[in-house]
């Protein structure tokens, strides 16, 4: 699947704000992994039913390890942004259709409260036999996000409420390698 979404309709700010309470009802301690998206190369997406998270390479088959970063001294991949996760309720609201979820670019789509109060930096989530740790570095929206989901979506996730709820998602790193599959429960575990 490529990134182009053609002339898809984008949700309006009124539609997005109307869905805020539904997002706030996301489970706090555990929730299902709804989608796994591998990015084999820039602008490409593969939705997979199961995968492997690895402490060295992130999601096996994903191009994270090959991507550079402006935040690392060497310009190499950013270990704090090895895996990005996004709330499934928010993504459903933004994308208007599950077949557009992969456009977000996040590897894991989970139904869990991603607010900083619920998942502060250092928190860990166990998914299948893998464990990921929440990074301090924020995951923010960009031009590509606005192009995929609309300028209202970028404004919505960029509000103080959107930032506190981490609507754009969360950067994480793999701290325990393991297998994951769609339907696994992501659950908070000790740091």
N, C-alpha and C positions, 0 to 999 in steps of 0.2 A: 504494500500500500504506500503510495506516495503522499506528500503533504498537501497537494492541491485539493481544495474542497469546492472548486467551481464557484457557482453563484449561490452558495448556501445562504439561507436567511440567518441573520444574527439576532439573538435575543435583545430586547430593548431594556433600558435601565429599569423601567417599571416592572417588566417580567422578572428581571433578576432580583430586584428588591422584594417582590412578592414571594420569592422562594427562600428568603433569608431564614425564616423560622424552621423550614424543613432541613436546611443545612445545620442549623444549631441543634437539631434533634439527633445528630449523628452519635453513635455509641461512644462512650468515653474510654472504656477499658479494652474492648475487643470488637472487631468487625471483620466482615469477609473481604478477602482479596477478590475484587471483581474483574480485573483485567491485568494482563501482563503484556507489555509492549516492548519489543526489542527494536533498536534502531541500528540496523546493520551498516548503514552509511548515512551521511547527511541527507536529509529530506526523504528518507525511506523509513517505513514502519512495518513491522511484522507482529501481528497479534498471535500469541502462543498460549496454549493451555497449561503448559508447565515449563519450568526453567530451572536454572541453577544460579544461585548467587554465590560469588566467590570473593574472598577478601582482597585478592590482588587485581582481578579484572572486572569486578562488578557483576552485571548480568551477563552470563556466558552468551556470546553471539552479538552483544551490543557493542557499539563503536566508542563507548565512553573512553576507553584506554587510549584510543587513537586521536581523541579530540584535545586540542589545546585549551588553555585557560589563561585569561589575562590576570588572574589573581595568584598564580603560582610564580615563584621567582624564575623558574626555567621555561615557563610557557607551556609546560606539560599538563597532563590531566590533573584536575583538582580532586584529591582524595575525599574532601568533605562533600563533594557533589557527585559521588560515585553512582548513587541511585536517587532518583527523585520520585516522590510520591505525591499524589493529589487525591482530594476527597471526591468520592464517586457522586455524591449528591450535588456538589457544586458543578462537577464536570457535566453531569446530566443536564443541569440547568443551562450551562453555557453552550453546550454542543447541540442541544435540541434533538439529538439522535445518537444512540450508542455507537453507530458506525462511524461517527466523527470523533469519538473519544481519543483515538490514537493521535490525532492532530495536536493534542496538548504537548506531546513530547515527553511526558513523564512515563517511566517504565512501569510503575505500579499504581493502580487505581484501587483505593481502599475506602470502605465505608467506616470511617473513624473520625472522631473529633481531632482536628489537627491544630487547634488553637495552642498558642504558646503556654497558656495556663495548664492545658491538659498534657501536652508533650513538650516540655521545656528541653533546651539543648542538653544532650547527654542521655536523654530517655532512650529506652530500647524497645523495639518491637520484635517479637518472635513470629515468624511466618514459616509454616512448614518446619523444616529442620534448620532454617537459617535465622540469623538475628541481624537486624540493622540498628544503627545508632543515629539519633537526630543530631544534625550539625548546627552550629551557631550561625553559620553563614546563611542569610535569607535567600530564598528563591523568589525572583521577581519577574514581573511581566515585561514583555519587550515588543518591538515592532511586529515580530512574527506572530506573537500571541494575539495582538490586535487584528492583524490581517486574517487570522484563522477564525476568531470568535467575535470580532467587532470592537470598536472603540468604547462602546458602553461597557463591554465586559472588562476591558482594561481599566476603565474608571472605577468600576464596581469592586474589583479585587484590590485596587490601590487606595481605597478609602481607609481611614484609621481602623474601622471595623474589619475590613477585608484583610489588612495587614495583621491585626491581632489574631484573627481566625486562620491566618496563613492560607488564604483562599488560593493563592497561586501555587501552593504546595510547599513541600519541605525537602531540603537537601539532606541526604543521609549517606552513611558509609556502611559497608558490610563488615561486621565484627565476628561473625561466625558463618562460615560457608555452609550451604545446604540447599536441598531441593525445595522448590515452591510450586504450587499449582493453584489455578483459579478455584475458588471455593474454600481454600485454606483460611483459617481464622488468624488474623493479625492481632496479637495480644500484647499488652504492655507487660514488660518483665523488668526486673531489677537492673540498675545501672552497673 
